[in-house]
Amino acid sequence: MKKSLVALGLAQKELIIKLRKIDEDANDKQRAIVCAQTDAQEYTIYAGKHCESFASLAYGGNSQGDRRLACHAELNSIRAQQVRKVSASIP
């Protein structure tokens, strides 16, 4: 899970850096930056709720923590790929 968090954090930082450097209208650029930051915060909330739901399927058993960590690792990896794709599309 730690590796997936690091990868996601780097992808999100790279996106913000690219957005700050882009040659666009200042208002449009700022809106894109704020949206990317808000999206990152909302993702964290979503992932927490989703993975808690997934972990609950262990019905309090020993695998509950493992399910939660696996869920976060998978979601973070997918999210990092998505953010890198968006970032790559920015000139």
VENVEN-V379055 format. One record per helix or strand of 2 or more residues. SS is the DSSP state (2 for helix, 1 for strand). FROM is the first residue (numbers start at 1). LEN is the number of residues. If there is no record, write none. Layout:
ss=SS from=FROM len=LEN
ss=SS from=FROM len=LEN
This chain:
ss=2 from=2 len=20
ss=2 from=26 len=31
ss=2 from=64 len=25
